[in-house]
Amino acid sequence: MKIHLGTEKIHEIENAVVTAGTFDGVHIGHQKILNRIRDVADKTNGQTVLITYWPHPRLVLKPWDNTLLLLSTFPEKANLLEAQGIDHLVKIPFTRDFASMSPEEYIKVVLDERINTRKMIIGYDHRFGKDRSGGLDELKAFAPKYNFDVEEISRQDIDEIGISSTKIRTALQSGDITTANTYLGRNYCVSGRVIHGNQLGRSIGYPTANIEVKENYKLIPADGVYAVKVCNKYTKFDGMLNIGQKPTIGGENKTIEVNIFDFNQDIYNTEITIEFVDHVRNEIKFDSLDSLKLQLAEDEKAVRNRLSKL
């Protein structure tokens, strides 16, 4: 997959079959559209093109609103789209100037001059242009002028799946990993750098890797204990992870810490990826460290049992 930045003309795309959107999370609903553009491209000897915008439009249009948390960073999204068979990913910087383009200006500059679109395939609710004033009607109206066809993925087809990025965010924020993973079609992932912590886990027999996620817009699941897979370069390990403030020791800041099973390597300052498999329990304040140790032993049993069934 080739990634194209900005709005300059792309010359190497042949017979472009195009879709557009934020595609946050690249969930099963998105995959229905991606499968369709792949099918059309294969039948017409064309190439698949996905137009996406970065930063997320809401982060630009409503910078004061910090409630939007995203399922995927741009590198994560790019990797997921490549796995779905996209040939060209067009990353357009989303700015206020770009947001002010009229629907026809968007069609002319982006779809025609930049990509030379031959077929546009969109979901029924796709909007574009100033104040989201463009949609299926505008695409159909200008398609003859700019020499491309338009196909809509119907509301019925999308609603049958019943999946949205919003539903996945809601599930993750309530700790419902099973629902989120079902809607995504894979395990939800969070990546970050391993940093030094207070070494408490090591002192009670459960050393942990403390994970720093640099993207403040990345959605972190609800506080609690999780069964996870830990990806370190090209190897996966089982582990149990805690998200929260560690109330037993009077913690004040939220941390993400993972105890990697059967693992004894120095991974400080390296990047690891966490795959969330299941939610085990909510975070609890214990009366003593001994009570915490007893619970951690039970958590480990539960997590190993859960992961052994994969």
C-alpha positions as CSV (number, residue, x, y, z in Angstrom):
1,M,0.0,0.0,0.0
2,K,1.2,3.5,-0.9
3,I,0.5,6.4,1.4
4,H,0.1,9.8,-0.3
5,L,0.3,13.0,1.7
6,G,-1.3,16.4,0.9
7,T,-3.3,17.4,-2.1
8,E,-0.9,17.2,-5.0
9,K,-1.9,15.1,-8.1
10,I,-1.2,11.4,-7.9
11,H,-0.2,10.1,-11.3
12,E,0.2,6.4,-10.8
13,I,-3.3,5.4,-9.8
14,E,-5.1,3.4,-12.6
15,N,-8.9,3.3,-12.8
16,A,-9.3,4.5,-9.2
17,V,-12.1,2.9,-7.2
18,V,-12.5,5.3,-4.2
19,T,-14.1,5.6,-0.8
20,A,-13.6,8.3,1.8
21,G,-14.0,8.8,5.5
22,T,-12.3,8.7,8.9
23,F,-12.6,4.9,9.3
24,D,-11.7,5.1,13.0
25,G,-11.0,1.5,14.1
26,V,-11.5,0.0,10.7
27,H,-14.3,-2.1,12.2
28,I,-16.6,-4.8,10.6
29,G,-18.9,-2.1,9.3
30,H,-16.0,-0.3,7.5
31,Q,-14.8,-3.6,6.2
32,K,-18.1,-4.1,4.3
33,I,-17.3,-0.9,2.3
34,L,-13.6,-1.9,1.9
35,N,-14.6,-5.4,0.6
36,R,-16.9,-3.8,-1.9
37,I,-14.3,-1.4,-3.4
38,R,-11.9,-4.3,-3.6
39,D,-14.4,-6.4,-5.5
40,V,-15.2,-3.6,-7.9
41,A,-11.5,-2.9,-8.5
42,D,-10.7,-6.6,-9.1
43,K,-13.5,-6.8,-11.7
44,T,-12.5,-3.6,-13.5
45,N,-8.7,-4.0,-13.4
46,G,-8.6,-1.0,-11.1
47,Q,-6.9,0.1,-7.9
48,T,-8.5,0.8,-4.5
49,V,-8.1,4.2,-3.0
50,L,-9.2,5.4,0.5
51,I,-9.2,9.1,1.3
52,T,-8.9,9.9,5.0
53,Y,-8.4,13.0,7.0
54,W,-5.9,13.7,9.8
55,P,-6.3,15.0,12.4
56,H,-9.8,13.8,12.9
57,P,-12.1,16.6,11.8
58,R,-13.6,17.1,15.2
59,L,-10.2,17.7,16.8
60,V,-9.8,20.7,14.4
61,L,-13.4,22.1,14.3
62,K,-14.0,21.7,18.0
63,P,-10.5,21.9,19.6
64,W,-12.0,22.7,23.0
65,D,-13.9,19.4,23.1
66,N,-11.7,16.8,24.6
67,T,-14.4,14.1,24.8
68,L,-13.6,12.5,21.5
69,L,-11.2,9.5,21.9
70,L,-10.1,7.5,18.9
71,L,-9.9,3.8,18.4
72,S,-6.8,4.0,16.2
73,T,-3.8,6.3,15.7
74,F,-2.9,7.0,12.1
75,P,-0.2,4.4,11.9
76,E,-2.6,1.8,13.4
77,K,-5.2,2.8,10.9
78,A,-2.8,2.6,8.0
79,N,-1.7,-0.9,9.0
80,L,-5.3,-2.1,9.3
81,L,-6.2,-0.7,5.9
82,E,-3.2,-2.3,4.3
83,A,-4.4,-5.6,5.7
84,Q,-7.8,-5.0,4.1
85,G,-6.2,-4.8,0.6
86,I,-6.2,-1.0,0.1
87,D,-3.7,0.0,-2.7
88,H,-3.5,3.7,-2.0
89,L,-4.2,5.6,1.2
90,V,-4.6,9.3,0.6
91,K,-4.0,11.3,3.9
92,I,-5.4,14.8,3.6
93,P,-4.4,17.2,6.3
94,F,-7.7,18.4,7.8
95,T,-7.7,22.2,8.2
96,R,-10.3,24.9,8.5
97,D,-9.5,25.9,4.9
98,F,-10.1,22.3,3.7
99,A,-13.3,22.2,5.7
100,S,-14.6,25.3,4.0
101,M,-14.5,23.8,0.5
102,S,-17.8,23.6,-1.3
103,P,-19.0,20.1,-2.3
104,E,-18.2,20.8,-6.0
105,E,-14.8,22.2,-5.1
106,Y,-14.0,19.0,-3.1
107,I,-15.1,16.8,-6.0
108,K,-13.1,18.8,-8.5
109,V,-9.9,19.2,-6.5
110,V,-9.7,15.9,-4.6
111,L,-11.7,13.3,-6.5
112,D,-11.0,14.5,-10.1
113,E,-7.8,16.5,-10.2
114,R,-5.9,14.6,-7.5
115,I,-7.1,11.0,-7.9
116,N,-8.9,10.9,-11.3
117,T,-11.7,8.9,-9.7
118,R,-13.5,6.5,-11.9
119,K,-15.9,5.1,-9.3
120,M,-16.9,6.4,-5.9
121,I,-18.4,4.0,-3.3
122,I,-19.7,5.5,-0.1
123,G,-21.9,4.6,2.9
124,Y,-25.4,6.1,2.9
125,D,-24.5,8.7,5.6
126,H,-21.3,10.0,4.0
127,R,-21.0,13.8,4.1
128,F,-18.3,16.1,2.8
129,G,-17.7,19.8,2.0
130,K,-18.5,23.0,3.9
131,D,-20.9,22.4,6.9
132,R,-21.2,18.7,5.7
133,S,-23.4,20.0,2.9
134,G,-22.3,17.4,0.4
135,G,-23.6,13.9,0.1
136,L,-24.9,11.2,-2.3
137,D,-27.1,13.7,-4.2
138,E,-24.2,16.1,-4.9
139,L,-21.9,13.2,-6.0
140,K,-24.5,12.0,-8.4
141,A,-25.2,15.5,-9.7
142,F,-21.5,16.2,-10.5
143,A,-20.5,12.7,-11.5
144,P,-21.2,13.2,-15.3
145,K,-19.2,16.4,-15.3
146,Y,-16.2,14.8,-13.8
147,N,-16.6,11.4,-15.4
148,F,-17.0,9.0,-12.6
149,D,-19.7,6.6,-11.3
150,V,-21.3,6.6,-7.8
151,E,-22.4,3.6,-5.8
152,E,-24.0,3.8,-2.4
153,I,-23.8,1.1,0.3
154,S,-27.4,1.2,1.5
155,R,-28.6,2.1,4.9
156,Q,-30.1,-1.4,5.1
157,D,-26.8,-3.1,4.4
158,I,-25.0,-1.0,7.0
159,D,-27.8,-1.2,9.7
160,E,-27.9,-5.0,9.3
161,I,-24.4,-5.1,10.7
162,G,-25.4,-2.6,13.5
163,I,-21.8,-1.5,14.2
164,S,-20.4,1.9,14.6
165,S,-17.2,3.4,16.1
166,T,-19.3,5.1,18.7
167,K,-20.7,1.7,19.9
168,I,-17.2,0.3,20.1
169,R,-16.0,3.3,22.1
170,T,-18.9,3.0,24.5
171,A,-18.2,-0.7,25.0
172,L,-14.5,-0.1,25.7
173,Q,-15.3,2.7,28.2
174,S,-17.5,0.3,30.1
175,G,-14.9,-2.5,30.1
176,D,-17.0,-4.6,27.7
177,I,-14.0,-6.0,25.7
178,T,-15.9,-8.9,24.3
179,T,-18.4,-6.7,22.5
180,A,-15.7,-4.3,21.3
181,N,-13.6,-7.1,19.9
182,T,-16.6,-8.7,18.2
183,Y,-17.5,-5.4,16.5
184,L,-13.8,-4.7,15.5
185,G,-13.3,-8.3,14.2
186,R,-10.1,-8.4,16.2
187,N,-8.6,-7.6,19.6
188,Y,-8.5,-4.0,20.5
189,C,-4.9,-2.7,20.8
190,V,-3.0,0.0,22.6
191,S,0.7,0.7,22.0
192,G,3.1,2.6,24.1
193,R,6.7,2.9,25.5
194,V,7.8,1.0,28.6
195,I,8.8,3.4,31.3
196,H,10.1,3.1,34.8
197,G,7.5,2.8,37.6
198,N,7.8,2.6,41.4
199,Q,8.9,-1.1,41.3
200,L,6.1,-2.1,43.7
201,G,5.0,-5.0,41.5
202,R,8.5,-6.5,41.6
203,S,8.5,-6.3,45.4
204,I,5.4,-8.4,45.8
205,G,6.3,-10.9,43.1
206,Y,4.4,-9.4,40.1
207,P,6.9,-7.2,38.2
208,T,5.1,-5.0,35.7
209,A,5.9,-3.0,32.6
210,N,4.5,0.5,32.9
211,I,3.2,1.7,29.5
212,E,3.2,5.3,28.4
213,V,0.8,6.1,25.6
214,K,1.9,9.3,24.0
215,E,-1.3,10.0,22.0
216,N,-3.7,11.7,24.4
217,Y,-6.6,11.1,22.1
218,K,-6.2,7.3,22.1
219,L,-9.0,5.6,23.9
220,I,-7.9,3.6,26.9
221,P,-10.4,1.0,28.2
222,A,-12.1,1.3,31.6
223,D,-10.2,0.9,34.8
224,G,-9.7,-2.7,35.8
225,V,-7.8,-5.9,35.3
226,Y,-7.6,-7.5,31.9
227,A,-6.4,-10.7,30.2
228,V,-4.1,-9.5,27.4
229,K,-1.6,-10.5,24.8
230,V,1.7,-8.5,24.8
231,C,3.5,-8.0,21.5
232,N,7.2,-7.3,21.8
233,K,8.7,-6.9,18.4
234,Y,7.8,-10.2,16.7
235,T,6.8,-12.3,19.7
236,K,3.6,-12.5,21.7
237,F,3.3,-13.2,25.4
238,D,0.4,-13.8,27.7
239,G,-0.1,-11.3,30.5
240,M,-2.5,-9.6,32.9
241,L,-2.9,-5.8,32.8
242,N,-4.2,-3.2,35.2
243,I,-5.5,0.2,34.3
244,G,-6.2,2.5,37.2
245,Q,-4.8,4.6,40.1
246,K,-3.7,1.7,42.4
247,P,-5.9,2.8,45.3
248,T,-4.4,0.2,47.7
249,I,-1.1,2.1,47.8
250,G,-2.7,5.6,47.5
251,G,-1.9,6.1,43.9
252,E,-3.1,9.5,42.4
253,N,-2.3,9.1,38.7
254,K,-3.8,6.6,36.3
255,T,-1.3,4.0,35.1
256,I,-1.3,1.2,32.6
257,E,0.8,-1.8,33.9
258,V,1.2,-5.3,32.6
259,N,2.6,-8.4,34.2
260,I,4.0,-10.5,31.4
261,F,3.9,-14.2,32.2
262,D,7.0,-16.3,32.0
263,F,9.1,-13.3,30.8
264,N,12.4,-11.9,32.1
265,Q,13.8,-9.4,29.6
266,D,14.8,-5.8,29.9
267,I,12.3,-3.9,27.7
268,Y,12.6,-0.4,29.2
269,N,12.2,2.4,26.5
270,T,10.9,-0.1,23.9
271,E,7.6,0.0,22.2
272,I,5.1,-2.8,23.0
273,T,1.5,-3.4,21.9
274,I,-1.2,-4.7,24.2
275,E,-4.1,-6.8,22.7
276,F,-7.1,-6.7,25.1
277,V,-8.7,-10.2,25.2
278,D,-11.1,-10.0,28.2
279,H,-12.0,-8.0,31.2
280,V,-11.4,-9.9,34.5
281,R,-12.5,-7.5,37.2
282,N,-12.9,-3.9,38.2
283,E,-10.1,-2.2,40.2
284,I,-10.5,-2.7,43.9
285,K,-8.9,-1.0,47.0
286,F,-7.5,-3.7,49.3
287,D,-6.9,-3.5,53.1
288,S,-3.3,-4.5,52.8
289,L,-0.6,-5.5,50.3
290,D,-1.0,-9.1,51.5
291,S,-4.7,-9.0,50.4
292,L,-3.6,-7.6,47.1
293,K,-1.1,-10.4,46.6
294,L,-3.7,-13.0,47.2
295,Q,-6.0,-11.4,44.7
296,L,-3.3,-11.1,42.1
297,A,-2.7,-14.8,42.4
298,E,-6.4,-15.4,41.7
299,D,-6.3,-13.0,38.8
300,E,-3.3,-14.8,37.3
301,K,-5.2,-18.1,37.5
302,A,-8.2,-16.6,35.8
303,V,-6.2,-14.9,33.1
304,R,-4.1,-18.0,32.3
305,N,-7.3,-20.0,32.1
306,R,-8.9,-17.5,29.8
307,L,-6.0,-17.2,27.5
308,S,-5.5,-21.0,27.3
309,K,-8.8,-21.2,25.6
310,L,-7.8,-19.1,22.6
